[in-house]
């Protein structure tokens, strides 16, 4: 049975990276990912942006940011 995430089949030799950032930084971060991963080359991977309206489980990140 093939496992999927967001409807995309996961192949054993593939990696998935999920990055959560502020909306205002989308373009800069996406451009950096495309460049670093050479995603403009054939069969190098995919990158996409999904809006996140709610998230749980990362309160420690907010607390660390407030300390800075």
C-alpha positions as a Markdown table, in Angstrom:
| # | Residue | x | y | z |
|---|---|---|---|---|
| 1 | Unk | 0.0 | 0.0 | 0.0 |
| 2 | Unk | 1.4 | 3.4 | -1.0 |
| 3 | Unk | 1.4 | 6.0 | 1.7 |
| 4 | Unk | 0.4 | 9.6 | 0.8 |
| 5 | Unk | 0.6 | 13.0 | 2.3 |
| 6 | Unk | -1.6 | 15.7 | 0.9 |
| 7 | Unk | -2.5 | 13.3 | -1.8 |
| 8 | Unk | 1.1 | 13.0 | -3.0 |
| 9 | Unk | 2.5 | 9.4 | -3.0 |
| 10 | Unk | 5.5 | 9.0 | -0.7 |
| 11 | Unk | 8.3 | 7.0 | -2.2 |
| 12 | Unk | 10.8 | 5.4 | 0.2 |
| 13 | Unk | 13.8 | 7.3 | -1.2 |
| 14 | Unk | 12.1 | 10.7 | -1.0 |
| 15 | Unk | 12.2 | 13.3 | 1.8 |
| 16 | Unk | 9.5 | 15.6 | 2.9 |
| 17 | Unk | 10.3 | 18.9 | 4.5 |
| 18 | Unk | 7.6 | 21.1 | 6.1 |
| 19 | Unk | 8.5 | 24.7 | 7.0 |
| 20 | Unk | 6.1 | 27.0 | 8.9 |
| 21 | Unk | 6.9 | 30.7 | 8.3 |
| 22 | Unk | 5.2 | 34.0 | 8.5 |
| 23 | Unk | 3.1 | 34.8 | 5.4 |
| 24 | Unk | 5.2 | 37.9 | 4.6 |
| 25 | Unk | 8.3 | 35.7 | 4.1 |
| 26 | Unk | 6.7 | 33.2 | 1.6 |
| 27 | Unk | 8.3 | 34.5 | -1.5 |
| 28 | Unk | 11.8 | 34.9 | -0.1 |
| 29 | Unk | 11.8 | 31.5 | 1.6 |
| 30 | Unk | 10.2 | 29.7 | -1.4 |
| 31 | Unk | 12.8 | 31.2 | -3.8 |
| 32 | Unk | 15.6 | 30.1 | -1.5 |
| 33 | Unk | 14.2 | 26.5 | -1.4 |
| 34 | Unk | 13.9 | 26.4 | -5.2 |
| 35 | Unk | 17.4 | 27.6 | -5.6 |
| 36 | Unk | 19.0 | 25.4 | -2.9 |
| 37 | Unk | 17.1 | 22.3 | -4.1 |
| 38 | Unk | 17.5 | 23.0 | -7.8 |
| 39 | Unk | 13.8 | 22.5 | -8.1 |
| 40 | Unk | 13.7 | 24.2 | -11.6 |
| 41 | Unk | 15.6 | 21.1 | -12.9 |
| 42 | Unk | 13.6 | 18.0 | -14.0 |
| 43 | Unk | 12.6 | 15.5 | -11.3 |
| 44 | Unk | 14.2 | 17.4 | -8.5 |
| 45 | Unk | 11.2 | 17.8 | -6.3 |
| 46 | Unk | 8.2 | 20.0 | -5.5 |
| 47 | Unk | 7.6 | 23.0 | -3.3 |
| 48 | Unk | 4.3 | 24.6 | -2.5 |
| 49 | Unk | 2.7 | 27.0 | -0.1 |
| 50 | Unk | -0.4 | 26.2 | 2.0 |
| 51 | Unk | -2.0 | 28.8 | 4.3 |
| 52 | Unk | -2.2 | 27.6 | 7.9 |
| 53 | Unk | -5.0 | 29.1 | 9.9 |
| 54 | Unk | -4.5 | 27.1 | 13.1 |
| 55 | Unk | -1.6 | 25.1 | 14.6 |
| 56 | Unk | -1.0 | 23.4 | 17.9 |
| 57 | Unk | 2.1 | 22.0 | 19.5 |
| 58 | Unk | 4.6 | 24.7 | 18.9 |
| 59 | Unk | 4.1 | 27.0 | 21.9 |
| 60 | Unk | 7.7 | 26.6 | 22.9 |
| 61 | Unk | 8.7 | 28.4 | 19.7 |
| 62 | Unk | 6.6 | 31.5 | 20.6 |
| 63 | Unk | 8.0 | 31.5 | 24.1 |
| 64 | Unk | 11.6 | 31.3 | 22.8 |
| 65 | Unk | 10.9 | 34.2 | 20.4 |
| 66 | Unk | 9.5 | 36.4 | 23.2 |
| 67 | Unk | 12.7 | 35.9 | 25.2 |
| 68 | Unk | 14.9 | 37.4 | 22.5 |
